[in-house]
Amino acid sequence: MEYQSGFGNEFASEAVSGALPIGQNSPQRPPLGLYTEQISGTPFTAPRASARRSWTYRIRPSARHAPFEPVQLAPDWRTAPLVDGLTTPAQSRWSPAPLPAAPTDFLDGLRTLCAGGSAELQIGCSIHIYTATRSMSGRYLADHDAELLILPQEGGLHLRTEMGRLDVNPGEFGVVPRGIRFAIDLMGPSARGYACENYGPLLRLPERGPIGANGLANERDFLAPVAAYEDVETTCECLVRHQGRLWRVTLDHSPLDVVAWHGSYTPYKYDLSRFMALNSVTFDHPDPSIFTVLTSPSAIPGTANVDLVVFPPRWTVAEHTFRPPWFHRNVMHEFMGLITGRYDARQEGFLPGGASLHPALSGHGPDAATVHRASEVDLQPERISDTLAFMLETSLPLALTPYARSCPERQADYHRTWESLERRFRP
């Protein structure tokens, strides 16, 4: 698969030589009989540093279609605000969702665990799991509510988008911007993973501050697609997510008919093994913000609408220190998922494909077995190797969906994780 490297770059790509106009975005007669269409992901007057838009040159303009009609699909795919959601101070954890017995594509396999904010007001996010056993055949999606972050845990995904194609495997993530049409094919017999709809400002790289010019995620490790169009004249459906509802329009052609494009509004992928983790080389356990890959900022400086944080394989060398994450209460809401291996604050119960949610200011931290081990171990430099976990952190309260509260995978006894932590204070 061929890609272009960089984050937020002004890319240019053509699947047919001569399809891109030279020196002019919207010539009177675009090359090769194509139609010009601009896709703007930010307002026209956004500052240049944050503006995102792409010019596309396509076989047919996207305005050419039959009327939209509402459709009821994926009833457990929910949007914020949740009218039947429950915000609770209780910690929650889920085991991995089983793969479906019936043929199920990515859309039908989406299940929302929690959501906060409002798609209408363009703040907050919703967090989902997905399971799939077949590709999206003859159907496409455009999410008008949010940019979609996808983290495969089992089975790779082949994303076909208006700008081209991306292969996203476990250990990587892919992002499809708001309004970009796409379809997802499975690269194996089945797939399972996580997805986050970000209703707020576009995800971007965090500032490094005192870290300096290097470290964390580097721009050149993000990959964007090259132009690859579908010139298919057959009946298909394009589903549009709009204000939490699904709408369907029937087309007589594939909507992925962009022959050439240039701009900065594009899907992209990132390999989490490229993340340059930073840590303490003296003592104490730093805040997890040092593991931030991408951030969607809020209107309050330093407070995220949603952060994507990764806990990758790394060395831990701090002396005289309780090395696992300490017990804490945080004003942010923390959702965690595990891609592979074991999270260093858990000895049991938190499995690859599983998830946990710790609401704001609810106490959480390592389980009892981890506390006992970390408190007594002879501290030596240690390689944490068999692990890849991530966290989605948001300032907006996350409400649990009815599915999340009642599904068999919810671990009703999660609170017992800390039950055996005995009193140690003996004045």
GUTORTOR-114528 format. One record per residue (C-alpha): y, z, x; residue in one letter; residue number from 1; chain. Coordinates in pm, 1 decimal. Layout:
! GUTORTOR-114528
(r (Y; Z; X); "a"; NUM; "A") ...
***
This chain:
! GUTORTOR-114528
(r (0.0; 0.0; 0.0); "m"; 1; "A") (r (342.8; -95.2; 137.6); "e"; 2; "A") (r (640.6; 141.3; 104.9); "y"; 3; "A") (r (1004.2; 186.5; 202.1); "q"; 4; "A") (r (1103.7; 504.6; 386.1); "s"; 5; "A") (r (1389.4; 741.6; 303.7); "g"; 6; "A") (r (1534.3; 970.3; 35.8); "f"; 7; "A") (r (1829.9; 857.4; -176.3); "g"; 8; "A") (r (1861.1; 541.0; 30.7); "n"; 9; "A") (r (2012.1; 213.7; -83.2); "e"; 10; "A") (r (1686.7; 16.2; -86.9); "f"; 11; "A") (r (1640.4; -357.2; -140.4); "a"; 12; "A") (r (1315.0; -532.0; -223.8); "s"; 13; "A") (r (1199.2; -863.7; -368.1); "e"; 14; "A") (r (848.9; -970.5; -466.0); "a"; 15; "A") (r (948.3; -1338.6; -457.3); "v"; 16; "A") (r (1163.7; -1474.5; -178.4); "s"; 17; "A") (r (1515.7; -1556.3; -296.8); "g"; 18; "A") (r (1502.4; -1334.8; -606.9); "a"; 19; "A") (r (1773.9; -1097.6; -479.4); "l"; 20; "A") (r (2130.9; -1228.0; -511.2); "p"; 21; "A") (r (2329.1; -1215.4; -186.9); "i"; 22; "A") (r (2669.3; -1046.6; -186.9); "g"; 23; "A") (r (2698.6; -1010.0; -564.5); "q"; 24; "A") (r (2520.6; -779.0; -808.2); "n"; 25; "A") (r (2559.5; -980.8; -1127.8); "s"; 26; "A") (r (2606.9; -1352.1; -1057.2); "p"; 27; "A") (r (2669.2; -1586.0; -1348.4); "q"; 28; "A") (r (2324.8; -1737.7; -1298.9); "r"; 29; "A") (r (2086.3; -1494.4; -1122.3); "p"; 30; "A") (r (1831.5; -1657.2; -890.3); "p"; 31; "A") (r (1504.1; -1796.4; -1028.4); "l"; 32; "A") (r (1619.7; -1769.3; -1389.9); "g"; 33; "A") (r (1595.3; -1388.8; -1390.1); "l"; 34; "A") (r (1806.6; -1146.8; -1594.5); "y"; 35; "A") (r (2031.4; -883.8; -1433.0); "t"; 36; "A") (r (1998.8; -524.4; -1553.0); "e"; 37; "A") (r (2144.3; -210.4; -1396.0); "q"; 38; "A") (r (1969.9; 126.2; -1441.9); "i"; 39; "A") (r (2204.3; 422.1; -1389.4); "s"; 40; "A") (r (2054.2; 765.9; -1326.3); "g"; 41; "A") (r (2393.2; 935.8; -1289.6); "t"; 42; "A") (r (2733.1; 877.3; -1455.7); "p"; 43; "A") (r (2930.6; 578.8; -1330.0); "f"; 44; "A") (r (3196.2; 808.0; -1179.0); "t"; 45; "A") (r (2958.0; 1046.5; -998.8); "a"; 46; "A") (r (3058.9; 1112.4; -635.4); "p"; 47; "A") (r (2916.8; 852.5; -401.2); "r"; 48; "A") (r (2695.1; 1109.4; -225.6); "a"; 49; "A") (r (2516.0; 1202.5; -548.4); "s"; 50; "A") (r (2532.5; 873.9; -740.4); "a"; 51; "A") (r (2200.3; 703.1; -817.5); "r"; 52; "A") (r (2165.7; 357.2; -966.2); "r"; 53; "A") (r (1962.0; 43.0; -914.8); "s"; 54; "A") (r (2017.1; -321.6; -997.5); "w"; 55; "A") (r (1706.4; -498.2; -1125.8); "t"; 56; "A") (r (1635.9; -869.2; -1162.7); "y"; 57; "A") (r (1369.6; -913.9; -1425.7); "r"; 58; "A") (r (1187.7; -1174.2; -1628.4); "i"; 59; "A") (r (1318.9; -1037.7; -1960.2); "r"; 60; "A") (r (1591.1; -780.4; -2035.5); "p"; 61; "A") (r (1448.9; -447.7; -2156.3); "s"; 62; "A") (r (1663.0; -472.5; -2473.7); "a"; 63; "A") (r (1427.1; -744.1; -2602.2); "r"; 64; "A") (r (1175.4; -563.3; -2823.4); "h"; 65; "A") (r (1078.3; -486.1; -3182.3); "a"; 66; "A") (r (1216.5; -177.5; -3364.1); "p"; 67; "A") (r (1107.4; 168.1; -3249.8); "f"; 68; "A") (r (876.8; 373.5; -3469.2); "e"; 69; "A") (r (788.0; 742.5; -3434.3); "p"; 70; "A") (r (433.6; 822.8; -3326.9); "v"; 71; "A") (r (232.5; 1142.7; -3305.1); "q"; 72; "A") (r (49.0; 1158.2; -2974.5); "l"; 73; "A") (r (-43.6; 1436.0; -2733.1); "a"; 74; "A") (r (35.4; 1726.3; -2972.5); "p"; 75; "A") (r (19.7; 1979.1; -2687.8); "d"; 76; "A") (r (288.0; 1795.8; -2486.6); "w"; 77; "A") (r (596.0; 2000.5; -2573.8); "r"; 78; "A") (r (967.6; 1992.7; -2495.5); "t"; 79; "A") (r (1228.2; 2266.7; -2449.9); "a"; 80; "A") (r (1345.9; 2447.4; -2646.9); "p"; 81; "A") (r (1014.8; 2565.3; -2792.8); "l"; 82; "A") (r (1067.2; 2672.8; -3153.3); "v"; 83; "A") (r (727.6; 2846.3; -3148.2); "d"; 84; "A") (r (740.3; 2956.7; -2785.9); "g"; 85; "A") (r (704.8; 3315.6; -2671.6); "l"; 86; "A") (r (910.8; 3458.6; -2388.4); "t"; 87; "A") (r (733.8; 3766.6; -2259.7); "t"; 88; "A") (r (779.0; 3994.1; -1957.8); "p"; 89; "A") (r (402.4; 3992.7; -1906.1); "a"; 90; "A") (r (250.4; 3815.3; -1605.6); "q"; 91; "A") (r (18.2; 3527.4; -1702.5); "s"; 92; "A") (r (-257.6; 3340.5; -1522.6); "r"; 93; "A") (r (-486.9; 3051.7; -1614.0); "w"; 94; "A") (r (-814.1; 2922.0; -1475.8); "s"; 95; "A") (r (-846.0; 2545.8; -1408.4); "p"; 96; "A") (r (-864.1; 2333.1; -1723.5); "a"; 97; "A") (r (-1199.2; 2155.3; -1770.4); "p"; 98; "A") (r (-1210.8; 1777.7; -1765.7); "l"; 99; "A") (r (-1229.4; 1625.9; -2116.7); "p"; 100; "A") (r (-1560.3; 1491.4; -2245.9); "a"; 101; "A") (r (-1395.9; 1206.2; -2439.5); "a"; 102; "A") (r (-1210.8; 921.6; -2261.7); "p"; 103; "A") (r (-858.5; 1056.6; -2205.5); "t"; 104; "A") (r (-564.6; 902.5; -2021.0); "d"; 105; "A") (r (-273.4; 1081.5; -1853.1); "f"; 106; "A") (r (-60.1; 1091.6; -2168.7); "l"; 107; "A") (r (-330.5; 1223.0; -2398.2); "d"; 108; "A") (r (-435.3; 1475.5; -2133.4); "g"; 109; "A") (r (-95.2; 1646.2; -2095.9); "l"; 110; "A") (r (-81.5; 2012.4; -2202.7); "r"; 111; "A") (r (241.2; 2213.9; -2179.4); "t"; 112; "A") (r (208.9; 2569.0; -2051.1); "l"; 113; "A") (r (574.4; 2674.8; -2058.5); "c"; 114; "A") (r (926.1; 2542.6; -2102.1); "a"; 115; "A") (r (1283.3; 2667.2; -2077.9); "g"; 116; "A") (r (1633.5; 2538.0; -2134.3); "g"; 117; "A") (r (1698.8; 2233.4; -2349.9); "s"; 118; "A") (r (1621.2; 1864.9; -2313.3); "a"; 119; "A") (r (1919.2; 1791.4; -2540.9); "e"; 120; "A") (r (2158.6; 1991.5; -2321.2); "l"; 121; "A") (r (1996.6; 1856.6; -2002.5); "q"; 122; "A") (r (1917.9; 2193.9; -1848.3); "i"; 123; "A") (r (1588.0; 2360.2; -1761.5); "g"; 124; "A") (r (1239.3; 2220.7; -1734.9); "c"; 125; "A") (r (892.9; 2212.7; -1888.5); "s"; 126; "A") (r (570.9; 2259.5; -1692.4); "i"; 127; "A") (r (238.3; 2099.5; -1780.8); "h"; 128; "A") (r (-116.4; 2051.8; -1667.4); "i"; 129; "A") (r (-298.9; 1723.2; -1713.0); "y"; 130; "A") (r (-660.6; 1612.3; -1718.4); "t"; 131; "A") (r (-767.8; 1249.1; -1742.2); "a"; 132; "A") (r (-1084.0; 1039.2; -1735.2); "t"; 133; "A") (r (-940.6; 690.2; -1783.9); "r"; 134; "A") (r (-638.7; 479.3; -1692.2); "s"; 135; "A") (r (-346.0; 396.9; -1918.6); "m"; 136; "A") (r (-458.8; 57.6; -2043.3); "s"; 137; "A") (r (-210.5; -148.3; -2242.7); "g"; 138; "A") (r (36.6; 139.4; -2275.7); "r"; 139; "A") (r (342.9; 243.3; -2079.0); "y"; 140; "A") (r (580.4; 540.2; -2084.1); "l"; 141; "A") (r (953.6; 590.8; -2036.2); "a"; 142; "A") (r (1063.1; 956.8; -2030.6); "d"; 143; "A") (r (1426.0; 956.6; -2146.7); "h"; 144; "A") (r (1443.5; 1337.0; -2143.9); "d"; 145; "A") (r (1360.2; 1416.9; -1784.4); "a"; 146; "A") (r (1259.5; 1303.2; -1440.3); "e"; 147; "A") (r (887.1; 1359.5; -1405.7); "l"; 148; "A") (r (736.9; 1537.5; -1103.8); "l"; 149; "A") (r (358.5; 1488.9; -1072.7); "i"; 150; "A") (r (134.6; 1692.6; -838.7); "l"; 151; "A") (r (-230.6; 1578.7; -839.1); "p"; 152; "A") (r (-486.3; 1848.3; -768.9); "q"; 153; "A") (r (-808.8; 1650.9; -815.3); "e"; 154; "A") (r (-830.6; 1270.5; -811.1); "g"; 155; "A") (r (-560.0; 1030.1; -697.5); "g"; 156; "A") (r (-317.4; 847.9; -928.3); "l"; 157; "A") (r (-196.5; 488.7; -899.7); "h"; 158; "A") (r (154.2; 469.9; -1047.7); "l"; 159; "A") (r (270.4; 129.3; -1167.1); "r"; 160; "A") (r (648.7; 140.8; -1217.0); "t"; 161; "A") (r (936.4; -98.9; -1272.8); "e"; 162; "A") (r (1026.6; -76.3; -902.2); "m"; 163; "A") (r (671.5; -116.8; -772.0); "g"; 164; "A") (r (357.8; 86.5; -712.4); "r"; 165; "A") (r (277.3; 426.2; -562.8); "l"; 166; "A") (r (-58.1; 582.5; -474.3); "d"; 167; "A") (r (-26.8; 959.8; -514.3); "v"; 168; "A") (r (-320.0; 1169.3; -391.3); "n"; 169; "A") (r (-388.6; 1544.8; -395.2); "p"; 170; "A") (r (-161.2; 1700.5; -133.5); "g"; 171; "A") (r (119.3; 1461.6; -230.4); "e"; 172; "A") (r (361.4; 1447.2; -521.4); "f"; 173; "A") (r (529.1; 1161.4; -700.4); "g"; 174; "A") (r (856.7; 1152.4; -893.8); "v"; 175; "A") (r (943.3; 904.4; -1170.6); "v"; 176; "A") (r (1314.7; 914.5; -1261.6); "p"; 177; "A") (r (1439.6; 944.6; -1618.8); "r"; 178; "A") (r (1405.6; 624.9; -1818.9); "g"; 179; "A") (r (1195.5; 432.8; -1565.3); "i"; 180; "A") (r (896.3; 269.7; -1731.4); "r"; 181; "A") (r (556.8; 327.2; -1578.4); "f"; 182; "A") (r (180.9; 350.4; -1630.5); "a"; 183; "A") (r (-79.0; 562.7; -1450.8); "i"; 184; "A") (r (-421.2; 438.7; -1341.0); "d"; 185; "A") (r (-691.5; 666.6; -1205.7); "l"; 186; "A") (r (-810.3; 606.9; -849.8); "m"; 187; "A") (r (-1143.8; 773.7; -927.3); "g"; 188; "A") (r (-1351.7; 872.6; -1228.4); "p"; 189; "A") (r (-1127.2; 1165.2; -1324.6); "s"; 190; "A") (r (-804.0; 1344.3; -1239.2); "a"; 191; "A") (r (-644.0; 1683.4; -1285.3); "r"; 192; "A") (r (-310.3; 1823.0; -1177.0); "g"; 193; "A") (r (32.7; 1951.7; -1265.6); "y"; 194; "A") (r (351.9; 1792.0; -1396.5); "a"; 195; "A") (r (709.0; 1914.5; -1436.2); "c"; 196; "A") (r (980.5; 1756.5; -1647.9); "e"; 197; "A") (r (1319.0; 1833.9; -1493.4); "n"; 198; "A") (r (1591.6; 1811.8; -1759.4); "y"; 199; "A") (r (1869.5; 1909.3; -1519.2); "g"; 200; "A") (r (2038.5; 1739.5; -1222.5); "p"; 201; "A") (r (1820.4; 1506.9; -1018.9); "l"; 202; "A") (r (1597.0; 1668.1; -759.5); "l"; 203; "A") (r (1749.3; 1651.1; -413.3); "r"; 204; "A") (r (1692.4; 1789.4; -65.4); "l"; 205; "A") (r (1822.7; 2144.8; -20.3); "p"; 206; "A") (r (2093.4; 2227.5; 231.0); "e"; 207; "A") (r (1954.9; 2361.2; 559.5); "r"; 208; "A") (r (2238.7; 2599.3; 642.5); "g"; 209; "A") (r (2173.8; 2794.0; 965.7); "p"; 210; "A") (r (1842.2; 2611.6; 1010.1); "i"; 211; "A") (r (2041.2; 2318.7; 1144.3); "g"; 212; "A") (r (1968.4; 1949.1; 1147.7); "a"; 213; "A") (r (1587.6; 1957.7; 1146.9); "n"; 214; "A") (r (1305.8; 2123.4; 954.8); "g"; 215; "A") (r (1180.5; 2153.6; 598.1); "l"; 216; "A") (r (1139.5; 1807.8; 437.0); "a"; 217; "A") (r (1285.6; 1513.4; 627.7); "n"; 218; "A") (r (1433.6; 1209.5; 455.0); "e"; 219; "A") (r (1222.3; 954.8; 640.9); "r"; 220; "A") (r (898.0; 1105.5; 506.4); "d"; 221; "A") (r (981.1; 1015.7; 145.9); "f"; 222; "A") (r (838.5; 679.2; 40.6); "l"; 223; "A") (r (972.2; 441.2; -224.6); "a"; 224; "A") (r (785.8; 137.1; -360.5); "p"; 225; "A") (r (846.9; -226.1; -281.3); "v"; 226; "A") (r (893.9; -474.6; -564.4); "a"; 227; "A") (r (571.3; -568.7; -745.8); "a"; 228; "A") (r (600.5; -718.5; -1092.5); "y"; 229; "A") (r (358.5; -779.9; -1378.9); "e"; 230; "A") (r (396.8; -1122.2; -1541.0); "d"; 231; "A") (r (157.3; -1049.3; -1826.0); "v"; 232; "A") (r (209.2; -1193.0; -2173.8); "e"; 233; "A") (r (-11.8; -981.6; -2397.2); "t"; 234; "A") (r (42.5; -723.0; -2669.1); "t"; 235; "A") (r (104.7; -371.7; -2535.3); "c"; 236; "A") (r (290.6; -58.8; -2637.7); "e"; 237; "A") (r (572.2; 121.4; -2463.8); "c"; 238; "A") (r (608.6; 488.8; -2551.7); "l"; 239; "A") (r (947.9; 656.0; -2515.8); "v"; 240; "A") (r (996.7; 1031.6; -2490.1); "r"; 241; "A") (r (1330.4; 1102.1; -2658.1); "h"; 242; "A") (r (1451.9; 1452.7; -2746.3); "q"; 243; "A") (r (1098.7; 1582.2; -2748.7); "g"; 244; "A") (r (960.3; 1317.1; -2981.5); "r"; 245; "A") (r (752.0; 1013.7; -2898.3); "l"; 246; "A") (r (858.4; 670.2; -3013.8); "w"; 247; "A") (r (658.2; 352.0; -2985.2); "r"; 248; "A") (r (763.4; -7.5; -2951.3); "v"; 249; "A") (r (525.6; -303.2; -2941.9); "t"; 250; "A") (r (588.3; -564.1; -2673.1); "l"; 251; "A") (r (444.1; -908.9; -2615.7); "d"; 252; "A") (r (464.8; -863.7; -2238.3); "h"; 253; "A") (r (441.5; -599.2; -1969.4); "s"; 254; "A") (r (768.0; -403.6; -1930.5); "p"; 255; "A") (r (706.2; -389.0; -1553.1); "l"; 256; "A") (r (853.6; -734.4; -1498.4); "d"; 257; "A") (r (1112.9; -655.4; -1228.4); "v"; 258; "A") (r (1082.8; -928.1; -962.7); "v"; 259; "A") (r (1351.7; -781.5; -733.3); "a"; 260; "A") (r (1573.6; -475.9; -714.9); "w"; 261; "A") (r (1817.1; -289.7; -494.5); "h"; 262; "A") (r (1968.9; 56.3; -523.4); "g"; 263; "A") (r (1897.6; 426.9; -495.0); "s"; 264; "A") (r (1743.4; 507.9; -835.5); "y"; 265; "A") (r (1373.2; 466.5; -775.7); "t"; 266; "A") (r (1039.7; 644.3; -800.4); "p"; 267; "A") (r (918.6; 803.2; -477.5); "y"; 268; "A") (r (636.0; 1006.4; -323.8); "k"; 269; "A") (r (602.5; 1268.7; -51.9); "y"; 270; "A") (r (309.1; 1396.3; 153.2); "d"; 271; "A") (r (329.2; 1777.2; 161.2); "l"; 272; "A") (r (154.4; 1785.5; 499.2); "s"; 273; "A") (r (478.9; 1641.6; 643.3); "r"; 274; "A") (r (671.5; 1955.8; 546.2); "f"; 275; "A") (r (794.7; 2142.6; 855.2); "m"; 276; "A") (r (739.3; 2507.8; 762.4); "a"; 277; "A") (r (957.9; 2778.1; 916.2); "l"; 278; "A") (r (871.1; 3147.0; 946.3); "n"; 279; "A") (r (943.4; 3474.5; 1126.1); "s"; 280; "A") (r (845.4; 3503.4; 1492.6); "v"; 281; "A") (r (944.9; 3870.4; 1519.7); "t"; 282; "A") (r (894.8; 4096.5; 1217.7); "f"; 283; "A") (r (917.4; 4105.2; 837.1); "d"; 284; "A") (r (833.9; 3844.0; 576.4); "h"; 285; "A") (r (1124.0; 3603.0; 497.9); "p"; 286; "A") (r (1220.5; 3499.2; 146.3); "d"; 287; "A") (r (1009.7; 3211.3; 6.3); "p"; 288; "A") (r (1321.5; 2995.3; -18.0); "s"; 289; "A") (r (1244.2; 2881.4; 339.0); "i"; 290; "A") (r (964.6; 2672.6; 185.1); "f"; 291; "A") (r (1188.7; 2472.4; -53.8); "t"; 292; "A") (r (1106.2; 2101.2; -58.9); "v"; 293; "A") (r (1341.6; 1980.9; -334.3); "l"; 294; "A") (r (1597.2; 2143.5; -559.5); "t"; 295; "A") (r (1772.4; 2065.3; -885.8); "s"; 296; "A") (r (2088.1; 2277.4; -867.1); "p"; 297; "A") (r (2253.9; 2453.3; -1158.6); "s"; 298; "A") (r (2624.8; 2500.3; -1220.5); "a"; 299; "A") (r (2604.9; 2835.7; -1037.1); "i"; 300; "A") (r (2609.7; 2785.0; -658.4); "p"; 301; "A") (r (2287.4; 2898.9; -495.3); "g"; 302; "A") (r (2100.8; 2918.9; -826.9); "t"; 303; "A") (r (1844.6; 2651.5; -906.2); "a"; 304; "A") (r (1785.5; 2474.4; -1232.2); "n"; 305; "A") (r (1442.8; 2422.0; -1075.1); "v"; 306; "A") (r (1314.4; 2440.8; -716.6); "d"; 307; "A") (r (993.4; 2291.8; -579.5); "l"; 308; "A") (r (851.5; 2522.9; -311.3); "v"; 309; "A") (r (536.0; 2461.9; -104.6); "v"; 310; "A") (r (312.9; 2707.5; 81.7); "f"; 311; "A") (r (129.5; 2486.6; 332.7); "p"; 312; "A") (r (-108.4; 2562.9; 620.4); "p"; 313; "A") (r (89.3; 2750.8; 886.5); "r"; 314; "A") (r (81.5; 3017.5; 1157.5); "w"; 315; "A") (r (180.1; 3375.4; 1084.2); "t"; 316; "A") (r (273.4; 3590.2; 1385.7); "v"; 317; "A") (r (509.4; 3862.9; 1260.3); "a"; 318; "A") (r (446.7; 4202.8; 1423.3); "e"; 319; "A") (r (436.7; 4545.6; 1250.4); "h"; 320; "A") (r (464.5; 4359.5; 921.3); "t"; 321; "A") (r (290.4; 4336.5; 586.4); "f"; 322; "A") (r (231.1; 3963.1; 614.1); "r"; 323; "A") (r (137.7; 3852.3; 260.6); "p"; 324; "A") (r (417.4; 3817.2; 5.4); "p"; 325; "A") (r (545.5; 4165.2; -73.0); "w"; 326; "A") (r (568.4; 4314.4; -419.3); "f"; 327; "A") (r (891.3; 4203.7; -579.1); "h"; 328; "A") (r (1093.5; 4149.2; -893.7); "r"; 329; "A") (r (1303.8; 3836.5; -898.9); "n"; 330; "A") (r (1578.6; 3711.9; -1132.7); "v"; 331; "A") (r (1413.4; 3367.9; -1118.2); "m"; 332; "A") (r (1103.8; 3269.5; -1315.6); "h"; 333; "A") (r (812.7; 3168.7; -1092.3); "e"; 334; "A") (r (533.2; 2928.1; -1187.3); "f"; 335; "A") (r (261.5; 2876.5; -926.1); "m"; 336; "A") (r (-18.1; 2622.8; -887.1); "g"; 337; "A") (r (-290.4; 2586.1; -625.9); "l"; 338; "A") (r (-388.4; 2242.9; -493.7); "i"; 339; "A") (r (-663.3; 2348.2; -254.2); "t"; 340; "A") (r (-810.7; 2648.5; -76.0); "g"; 341; "A") (r (-688.4; 3003.5; -130.6); "r"; 342; "A") (r (-339.1; 3147.5; -168.4); "y"; 343; "A") (r (-277.1; 3416.8; 93.0); "d"; 344; "A") (r (-172.6; 3677.4; -166.3); "a"; 345; "A") (r (-491.1; 3640.6; -372.4); "r"; 346; "A") (r (-853.6; 3717.8; -291.7); "q"; 347; "A") (r (-991.2; 3611.0; -630.8); "e"; 348; "A") (r (-900.3; 3471.2; -970.4); "g"; 349; "A") (r (-637.5; 3218.9; -856.9); "f"; 350; "A") (r (-832.1; 2893.6; -820.7); "l"; 351; "A") (r (-743.3; 2532.3; -732.9); "p"; 352; "A") (r (-623.2; 2372.3; -1054.6); "g"; 353; "A") (r (-526.3; 2711.5; -1196.3); "g"; 354; "A") (r (-176.3; 2847.6; -1253.2); "a"; 355; "A") (r (26.9; 3164.4; -1289.0); "s"; 356; "A") (r (364.4; 3256.1; -1436.0); "l"; 357; "A") (r (570.8; 3557.4; -1333.2); "h"; 358; "A") (r (878.3; 3598.0; -1556.1); "p"; 359; "A") (r (1211.6; 3717.8; -1422.5); "a"; 360; "A") (r (1218.9; 4080.7; -1305.1); "l"; 361; "A") (r (852.4; 4139.6; -1387.8); "s"; 362; "A") (r (678.5; 4302.5; -1093.7); "g"; 363; "A") (r (419.2; 4094.9; -912.6); "h"; 364; "A") (r (270.2; 4051.4; -569.2); "g"; 365; "A") (r (-61.3; 4053.2; -382.8); "p"; 366; "A") (r (-378.1; 4172.2; -551.7); "d"; 367; "A") (r (-543.1; 4497.7; -454.8); "a"; 368; "A") (r (-794.9; 4343.1; -214.1); "a"; 369; "A") (r (-515.9; 4164.0; -27.6); "t"; 370; "A") (r (-308.6; 4482.6; -4.3); "v"; 371; "A") (r (-598.3; 4677.6; 144.4); "h"; 372; "A") (r (-679.3; 4407.3; 397.6); "r"; 373; "A") (r (-319.6; 4340.6; 505.4); "a"; 374; "A") (r (-241.9; 4710.1; 539.6); "s"; 375; "A") (r (-532.5; 4779.3; 775.0); "e"; 376; "A") (r (-590.7; 4458.2; 970.3); "v"; 377; "A") (r (-527.2; 4444.5; 1345.4); "d"; 378; "A") (r (-234.4; 4202.9; 1353.3); "l"; 379; "A") (r (-289.4; 3900.7; 1574.6); "q"; 380; "A") (r (-145.7; 3548.0; 1550.9); "p"; 381; "A") (r (-332.1; 3396.7; 1256.7); "e"; 382; "A") (r (-361.8; 3042.7; 1130.0); "r"; 383; "A") (r (-350.4; 3022.7; 748.4); "i"; 384; "A") (r (-536.7; 2694.8; 726.3); "s"; 385; "A") (r (-736.5; 2660.3; 404.6); "d"; 386; "A") (r (-449.4; 2656.9; 159.0); "t"; 387; "A") (r (-193.9; 2442.7; -22.7); "l"; 388; "A") (r (-2.1; 2609.9; -304.0); "a"; 389; "A") (r (329.4; 2533.1; -470.5); "f"; 390; "A") (r (585.5; 2714.0; -682.1); "m"; 391; "A") (r (830.0; 2589.2; -943.2); "l"; 392; "A") (r (1115.4; 2837.7; -964.6); "e"; 393; "A") (r (1383.4; 2823.5; -1232.9); "t"; 394; "A") (r (1675.5; 3035.2; -1349.5); "s"; 395; "A") (r (1596.6; 2953.1; -1714.7); "l"; 396; "A") (r (1352.1; 3174.4; -1910.1); "p"; 397; "A") (r (1015.5; 3002.4; -1953.6); "l"; 398; "A") (r (853.0; 3043.1; -2294.1); "a"; 399; "A") (r (476.3; 3010.8; -2332.5); "l"; 400; "A") (r (347.6; 2746.4; -2571.1); "t"; 401; "A") (r (86.7; 2829.0; -2837.8); "p"; 402; "A") (r (-164.4; 2636.3; -2624.2); "y"; 403; "A") (r (-86.3; 2847.5; -2315.9); "a"; 404; "A") (r (-124.0; 3170.8; -2516.3); "r"; 405; "A") (r (-453.9; 3083.4; -2682.3); "s"; 406; "A") (r (-645.9; 2844.2; -2454.7); "c"; 407; "A") (r (-979.9; 2970.4; -2314.5); "p"; 408; "A") (r (-848.2; 2934.5; -1959.3); "e"; 409; "A") (r (-591.3; 3210.8; -2002.9); "r"; 410; "A") (r (-703.3; 3518.7; -1810.5); "q"; 411; "A") (r (-640.1; 3804.1; -2050.0); "a"; 412; "A") (r (-725.0; 4060.3; -1783.5); "d"; 413; "A") (r (-478.9; 3933.0; -1520.9); "y"; 414; "A") (r (-294.4; 4266.7; -1531.0); "h"; 415; "A") (r (-604.7; 4430.4; -1384.1); "r"; 416; "A") (r (-526.8; 4253.9; -1055.7); "t"; 417; "A") (r (-324.7; 4559.0; -953.3); "w"; 418; "A") (r (-517.3; 4826.5; -1145.1); "e"; 419; "A") (r (-709.8; 4965.7; -846.9); "s"; 420; "A") (r (-401.4; 5019.3; -631.0); "l"; 421; "A") (r (-423.9; 5394.7; -583.6); "e"; 422; "A") (r (-154.7; 5649.6; -514.1); "r"; 423; "A") (r (-100.7; 5685.3; -139.4); "r"; 424; "A") (r (199.8; 5918.8; -137.9); "f"; 425; "A") (r (98.3; 6266.4; -18.9); "r"; 426; "A") (r (408.6; 6477.5; 60.1); "p"; 427; "A") 
***
